Structure formats: C-alpha cells, structure tokens
Amino acid sequence: MAKAKVRAVLVDGKPYQKKADGSLVPLKGKTDWKRLDRQTSAQVEDIAASDREGAPMSDAEWARAEIVRPEKVAVGIKLDSDVLDWFKDQGKGYQTRINTVLRRFYEVQQKSGGVDGRHRDQGGEIRQKRGDTLSGTLRNTYGKDFAPDVRGDLRLGTLRHKKVGSHTKAVKGK
C-alpha cells in the first residue's frame, strides 16, 4: 500500500506543509497553545525531556522531517448493524472513528505480537517464532542444516531448552 508523503517545514517555529508547487500551508495541530504559553521554558523543557516518543528535534531535523500518512483505500466491509449504528450515532465522521479504532488495534497488535502471538516487522514478516512450531517445519523453511539431529516432530519451545551440540547452534543461528 502506498503512503502519501507530506513535507513539513518550520517557519518561525510553526509547522507548514510544503506543497509540490513550493507554497506553504499551515499544519493544524492539537496543541493547547494557551496552556503552553502559561508554562515556563524550564517546564516545557522538562516535559519534552520526559516525552516517551523521543528526544526533541533540532531545527535541522525538523527541516528534513516528513509526515507520512497511509493512503486511504475505499473498501466494502460488512459490519454488525448495532456496531455501525453506534458509530453513526456518534455523529459526522463515523468512518474516520472506525478507522481510528482499527488503527489503534493494529498498533497494539504490532507491538504485542499480533493476534496469533507472532511478532511481525513493518512488512508483516514474522520476527519471533512460536514455541509450538515443529522443528521439521522450520527445517523445511530454513534448510536441512536447521537442527539436523532433531526429530521433525520436536517443538521449537522444547528445542530452545536443549543445550547440546548442534541444537543450540541451530537455534541461536551461529
């Protein structure tokens, strides 16, 4: 799925979207500027330093920053009528709210290992094998050198606990 890129630049400390023709359009944020204005510089610095999302960006980093938003794709989806009615009852923007709920679920699943307990990278590739995967399946996937002295019906969880010869070597990838 393609992602739409938005080029963001800072002008006098305020973010702007840089259009293809070079024009700048102010980016609207959710910052409570009045509350921010009431805080001292030290308070702002303390908040920024304790931000879980990362260290504050320099002006040079902001100049190179790009906001990437996933492309919206029209799909047909069947929802339970009571669920759809509830979202519609919340007012205009129900499709955006449904997308927000799905996005949050997606993000949590990405961090926690997904619905099936498997950790995946951004491309959807599995990063961590489950303990119930059979060594024979892994041997078929990774080649005959994967734990060659182990029966094919041995589970990876069991194999991980073995610390003998080629077993440890195969599991640790040495």
N, C-alpha and C positions, 0 to 999 in steps of 0.2 A: 504494500500500500504506500503510495507516495505521500510525502509530508510537505505541506505548504510552508515555505520559509518566509519569515518576516524579519527584515533587517532593522535592528533597533539602534539608535544613536542617542547620546546625551547632549543636550544643548542647554547650557546654564543649569545643569543638574537635573533637567527634566527629560524623561524618555520620549522619543519620537520614532515613528515608523518611517523608514526611508523607502519611498515608492520607487518603482523602476525608472520613472522619469526624473528622479532626483529630488522631487518635492518631499517635504516632511509633514507628517500628520501626528499630532499629539496622541500618545498612547494613554488610554484611560485606565487607571488602576483602582485598587480598593483601599488605598492608603488613607488613613484618617489624618489628614494634614493638620487639622486644628489641634488634635491631641499631640501630634508630633511637634508642632510649633511650641507647645507648652513645656516640652521636656528640654532639659539642659543637654549640651553637647556630650557631657560625660554619661548621662542616662542613655542617650542614643547609641553611643559607642559601646556601652555595656550590653545593651540589647543586641546589637549587631554581633558582638564577640561571642555571645551565648547562643546565637542562631544555629539550630541543628542543620540547616540547609547548607552551611558552609561559611567560609570567611567572606567579609565584604570584598567587593570587586573594586579594582582600581579604575581610574578613568580610561586607561589604555585597554583594560579588559572589557569595559563597557563598550568602547568604540568598536571592538571586534565581535561583540555578542550578537547572537542571532536567536530569535524566538522561533521555535519550530512547533507548529500546531498540526496535529494529524488532519489529513484531508477528510472531509465529511463525505460519506457514501450513502446514497439512497438504497434502502433495503426494504423488503417486505418481511414482517415478523408477526407471528401470531402470539398475542398476549392474553392472559386470562382477563375476562371482561371487567371483573371487580378491580384488578390491578390498574388497568388502563383508565377506568372511570375515576379511580382515586387520583391518579396523576393529572387527569384533565380537570378534576375538581379543584386542584391547587391553583388553577389559572393559566394564563398565557405562558407558553414556554415549556409545556409538559414534555415535549420530545427532548429538549435540552436537559431537563431534570432526569429523564430516563437515561440519557447518555451519561450524565454525571454519576448516577448510581452505578451503572455498568462499568464506567471508567474506574471508580473507586474500588469496586470488587476486583477488577482486573489488576490494579496496582497492588492491592493486598495479596492477591494470589501470586503475583510475580515475586514478591518478597518472601512469602511463606512457603513456596514450593509448589504452588498450584493446587488445583482441585484434586489431582491424583497424587499429591505429595512429592512430586518430582520438581527439582529446581531447574528452571529454564533460563537461558540468557535472553537478550533482547530479540534474537532471531527465532526463539522458540525451541532451540536445541537444548536437550537435557544436559545439565551440568553435574548432577549428582544421581547416581543410580540408587534404586530402592534395594533394600536388603533381601526382598523376595525374588529378585531376578535370578534366574538359573545360570550357572556358570557356562552351560552349553550354549545358551542364548548369547551370552557375551562372547564366547569363543567364535560363534558364527558371525558376530558383528565385527569383532576386533582381530580375528585371525587365530590360527591354530596355536600360536605361542601364548595365548591367554590361558594361564593356569593349566598347562598341558597334562600334568599328572593328577588332575582332579576329575572326578566323575561329573558328567554333564548335568546330573540332577541335583548337584550340591548348590545351595542357595548362597548368594553373594554375602549375606549377613554372616553366615557360618564361615565362609572363606575369609572374610575380613579378620576374624578372630584367630585364624590359624597363623602361626608364626614359624612355619617350617619352609626352608629352602625356597623353591621357585614360587610357592604360593604367595609369600609376602612380596616377592619381587614382582609378580604379575599384578597384584592388587595395587601396589604403590606406584607402578609404572616405571620401575627402574630398569 
